[in-house]
Amino acid sequence: MSDSMHRGACRYCGAPAESNGLCGRCQTGERSDSFAVMGLPRRLDIDLQALEAIYHRLSRDVHPDFHHHKPADEREAWLKRSASVNKAYRTLRDFHGRVAYLVELEGGGALKPQAPPKLLEDVIEVQDLLEECRRGEETERRALVDRLQHERERLLDQLARLESDLKRGAQEWDASLGAEAERSPSQRQILRALQDLLGQRVYLLNLVRDLEAVPSSVA
């Protein structure tokens, strides 16, 4: 166990360590902060190569095999720590998962996809076209393919614009971070916008997948 942990500070996030040298803030439990686990600030722009290097280093440090000689309660704590490292890496390595996690971590709650009225119109239109395609005769279904392909291309364009908005929102969040712990109204607004964009993305992806499944069934 490191000297820094014996001095009572977690070497990963700097929080006070518990009596067994482990940190209750970042190293154990389902509510662990994945950014703190990896020793990172709550930023959305992450160097993935650096993240992977941190993951491999921490995995070696906390692997249960290196702590098998310790008391049972400490072995259990290191096992939880190892699980937290694995979970943090899986969470943070994907951009969209990272954004969703940050929103939830900052109090926005788990992602609940909601579509604005205009997108709901697209959902209904695409579903109607798909139903026509399923029920129609072969010649009618082939005639609908061009319309479905057009809808797919339009939705892909819309998805590309949404991805740009997500990247821009992530940059705004990172630029807004300071030393203060309390989040400002503008930061909460950024988080709400990111959550809305993620919800719209779920709808768009589902629509595109439905459309992409059609040509093979009518060829």
C-alpha angles and dihedrals in degrees: 000000000000125000090240090059091048088054088061101256126111109241090211103052105002095241120136111281124229123244092275091053094254125122120242092198103059110005109058142042137025091281094061117136106245092202091053091045089060093041092246134133118244093269125138097211103080128170100234094203090053090047091053091049091051090048094053092046094049092043089058092046096051103031108135092229089070092055102043091115094060128093117285095253091053092047089053090049092051090048089055090046090053090050090050091053092051092047093047092052093049090048099047103038093072117068097215093044089049093053092047090048093049092050091051093043091052092054101268093119130230118319113276108182113229126174124213116235094264092053091047087057089055090049092053093045094050093045090051091051092048091050091050089050093051095047101037128094119264094264092047092048092052090051090054094053093079091052091048092048090052090051091049093053091047092050091047089054089050090049091051091053090048091052089053090051090051092052091048091049090050090052090050090052093050091047091052096057118111140154095281116100096205113087117234124228090253091054092050088050090053090051092050091050091050091050091050091050092050090051092051090048091058090054094047094048091051091050093049092049091051090051094046090056093058106071094058090054095053101037 
